[in-house]
Amino acid sequence: MRIPKHIGIIPDGNRRWASQAGLEKKDGYVHGLTPGLELLRLARQAGVEEITYYGFTTDNCGRPQEQVRAFSAACVEAVKLIAAEPVSLLVIGNTEAAVFPKELLPYTGARADLNGGGIRVNFLVNYGWEWDLAGLDRPGSDRKQIYRELHSHDVSRVDLVIRWGGMRRLSGFLPVQSVYADFYVVDRLWPDFQPEDFHQALAWYQKQDITLGG
């Protein structure tokens, strides 16, 4: 089986799940913690070398404040769970904004090998594609130069993006690294994650013609 080296994860559908469960929208985020940890372990077992989670974006911060506080707190808890695993962890996002959780600052700046190290895990927190590309000063630069100037320069090219929740859009997810990524959509809402979602995505990936534009 051809395993994608780097998988991007867009865990969408938390608010819709909460509404369907009779809860307030803000209450959906905490139910995405267990799926995130389970997916990490599945990816590691499958031989995936790197995984990037889309935590929250600068655009998300325009939502009602109770939701912002809820998804921010959920990201903090998610990173704590991941940090207890054998991983090489990096949190990426605009740390200068007030909304960035201060508890996550120790995981920014440089990648940390935790519990012996292992699968590379990137967690995007208060991430915005405009912020990521802000350092590019020469549009005609070669690819290596573009990568070096990204805020997310330590994140490798994404082979496969998996989005839960049925929506078919990238929502600004790592635009440079995802430029040649295959895109798989799971209709199931993120808190309802099942291992078969991941296995089916890998099976689908086997059928794709990977050309990288060539």
Residue, then its C-alpha position, 0 to 999 in steps of 0.5 A: m500500500r502506498i502511504p501518504k507521507h504527510i496528511g492534513i486534517i480538517p476536522d469540520g462539523n463540530r457546531r453542526w454536531a452540537s446542534q443535532a445533539g441538542l447542545e449549544k454550538k460551543d459545546g461541540y468542540v470538546h467532543g472532537l478531542t478523542p477523535g483527534l487522538e485516535l486518528l493520530r494513533l491510526a496514522r502512526q500505525a499506518g506509517v504516516e510520517e507527518i500529520t497536520y491538524y487544522g485547529f482554528t483560523t484567524d477568520n474563525c475568531g469572528r465567531p461569537q466569543e463563547q465559541v472562540r473561547a470554546f475552540s481555543a480551549a479545545c485546541v489547548e486540550a488537544v495539544k496536551l493530549i498529543a504532547a503525551e504521545p511519542v511525537s515531534l510537535l510544533v504549533i504554528g500560528n500568529t502568536e502575537a494576537a491576543v486570541f492565541p492561547k498562551e498555554l501553547l507558546p512553549y510548543t511554538g518556534a521550534r519543533a519539540d521531540l516528546n516522549g522519545g519523538g516520533i511522527r511529526v505533528n503540526f497543529l495550526v492555531n490562530y492560523g491564517w494563510e495571509w499571515d503565513l505568506a506575509g514574508l514573501d517579498r518576491p513573487g517570482s522566487d523559486r520554490k525553495q526560496i518560497y518555502r524558506e520565507l513561509h511562517s510554516h516553513d518547517v511543514s512539508r508538502v502535504d500529500l493528502v488532505i482529509r476533511w470531515g463534515g461534508m464540505r468541499r473546500l480547503s478553507g485556507f489550509l496551508p495553501v503552499q504545502s497543499v498545492y498538489a495534495d489530493f483531497y478526500v471528503v468524509d461526510r460524517l461530522w468530526p465528533d462522529f469520527q470512525p476508524e473506517d473514515f481513515h482507512q477508506a481515505l487511504a484506500w481511495y488514495q491508492k487509486q489516485d494518479i500522483t503526478l505533482g503536475g508532471 
